[in-house]
Amino acid sequence: MLDVIIIGGGIVGAAAAYELSRYALSVALLERENDVAMGATKANSAIIHAGYSPEPGSCMARLNAEGSRLAKELCGKLDVPHRQCGSLVAALSEPEIPVLERLLRNGRENGVPGVRILSRDAALDMEPNLGPDLAAALYAPSAMIVDPWEYTLALMETAIRNGVSFKPDHAVTGIRKIGGGYRLDTARGAFETRCVLNAAGLYSDDIHNMVAEPSFRIQPAKGEYCLLDKSEGARVSRVIFQCPTAAGKGVLIAPTIHGNLLVGPNSEPVRDRGDVSTGAEGTGFVMRTALKAVPDIDFRANIRHFAGIRARSDRGDFILEEAEGAKGFIDLAGIGSPGLSAAPAIAKTAAGLLENAGLALREKERFHDTRQRVRFASLTPAEKAALVARDPAYGRVVCRCETVTEGEVRDALRSPVPPPSINAVKRRCGAGSGRCQSGFCGPRVLDMLAEHYRRRPVEILQDGAGTFILTSEMGRNE
Ligand SMILES: Cc1cc2nc3c(=O)[nH]c(=O)nc-3n(C[C@H](O)[C@H](O)[C@H](O)COP(=O)(O)OP(=O)(O)OC[C@H]3O[C@@H](n4cnc5c(N)ncnc54)[C@H](O)[C@@H]3O)c2cc1C
């Protein structure tokens, strides 16, 4: 019997796996998709929020502030691309200024460092592309942008190095109470465990209801985005929000950690929790709203639309608690925004809840807590030359848009969480994330996957299960 099973390999499950891997425990993470970060963690605004938005006193407020501080430390230690660029909330008329004052009070109560209101002129000095309607802005210097995919992978890889077992393609289909714990069913066999962390995101209410009376409901809300080419990447240097509405933080404009410009999201309730479609209505709203704050954005430079689904619950706050009548079964649910920011603090809370449930947390003598990978494009010419001389695979460029080399794709294939698909390679080393969106490197990456896994090209996936790209090989009708 295992000590802990974590259900769900998003940022919350991965952060919990990392946190628990410090202790002498047997831990497995079961994920229903073929990779980590396939739910909300795959498609979000990628911001480690400063923490002035959540209502003071809420669980979100406390964990946002603590999580942001921990996130910065973790990203540094585990070689995750991040940049503390700061954020501005733009009031686009005088009557909106009281909203900034409310956010400022929240920020001070929530312990957000350096948060303050800037005059119109001071804000324009920072961000000259803000539009003529600007009245004032709330500045939060601690906001950060991050690569959410690599953040999740870095946590999961480190957890695996410290002994956690990762099981992709393991959807939990049923849970039964057994003596001393739980038995979890998957199509690939059953697992027994003393404790469970329910980090199943959009499906966390279904998982909860397998062992306890319903006590919350997930209310999915979709957010659509426009991702723009690097030619627009310098349009703003900080994350630009507008004043929040009842639907949330609203449409933002942000530089991405890879140098693109991200614009979105809207917020639309959806019934189908798998509906990540995008359309003219949603992206049209996003574009029109963004132009109110930054009128010169050139949307002709759009390279991709995508959507993510928030897993907010009907309780309006994060739900971090032992389910009633289910000892050792801990819900980490209702993790809408700022879940990416709060994840490391959620993970520490989860460890505390497990301890309260009777699990002994004894620190291991050895805990591997560093990680590094080659990023060819960011090396100096001398470093590049030395690397290529040592290993010529780094001298063969696979992705021309982002200058990703064969050596980096190969490193990804040999990593502790090997990529199961072409998009998974993109999430690990950036091949395919540039202007041509994998038009050139896609076939080469497909070949490398086929060779590495000894599969035929027709068996290679674009992304999740069933997303085959090729139907037959030349000269062979299937
Ligand atoms: C549009 C949008 C914008 C956002 N922007 C930000 C932001 O800028 N900053 C911020 O802090 N937060 C943001 N968030 C919130 C943040 O993305 C989420 O809070 C966070 O990703 C939640 O992580 P998670 O691990 O709880 O959920 P998920 O990432 O959804 O992971 C849950 C996992 O559980 C798996 N799973 C489900 N059912 C089962 C099962 N039966 N068996 C096994 N596995 C299962 C899923 O496949 C999934 O991988 C945003 C969210 C959205 C949607």
The ligand as an ORCA input file, in Angstrom:
! r2SCAN-3c Opt
* xyz 0 1
  C      -7.945     31.178    -18.784
  C      -7.161     30.989    -17.520
  C      -6.239     31.954    -17.101
  C      -5.538     31.783    -15.913
  N      -4.521     32.641    -15.590
  C      -3.811     32.446    -14.444
  C      -2.693     33.259    -14.126
  O      -2.235     34.087    -14.915
  N      -2.099     33.099    -12.924
  C      -2.540     32.169    -12.021
  O      -2.002     32.112    -10.921
  N      -3.538     31.317    -12.338
  C      -4.170     31.424    -13.527
  N      -5.159     30.567    -13.867
  C      -5.489     29.479    -12.963
  C      -4.500     28.338    -13.071
  O      -4.229     28.023    -14.411
  C      -5.110     27.138    -12.370
  O      -5.499     27.522    -11.067
  C      -4.137     25.986    -12.238
  O      -3.565     25.671    -13.480
  C      -4.884     24.806    -11.670
  O      -4.019     23.718    -11.592
  P      -4.574     22.299    -11.198
  O      -3.401     21.414    -11.090
  O      -5.475     22.436    -10.014
  O      -5.549     21.896    -12.387
  P      -5.223     21.312    -13.840
  O      -4.071     21.947    -14.463
  O      -6.509     21.370    -14.590
  O      -4.830     19.813    -13.558
  C      -5.760     18.842    -13.163
  C      -5.308     17.529    -13.743
  O      -6.124     16.475    -13.255
  C      -6.248     15.521    -14.286
  N      -7.412     14.674    -13.999
  C      -8.709     15.027    -14.041
  N      -9.486     13.972    -13.760
  C      -8.660     12.927    -13.520
  C      -8.874     11.559    -13.207
  N     -10.102     11.049    -13.078
  N      -7.794     10.751    -13.038
  C      -6.534     11.244    -13.182
  N      -6.296     12.537    -13.504
  C      -7.334     13.372    -13.669
  C      -6.416     16.384    -15.518
  O      -6.151     15.664    -16.709
  C      -5.433     17.497    -15.259
  O      -4.161     17.244    -15.825
  C      -5.829     30.670    -15.080
  C      -6.733     29.693    -15.517
  C      -7.351     29.826    -16.751
  C      -8.222     28.717    -17.254
*
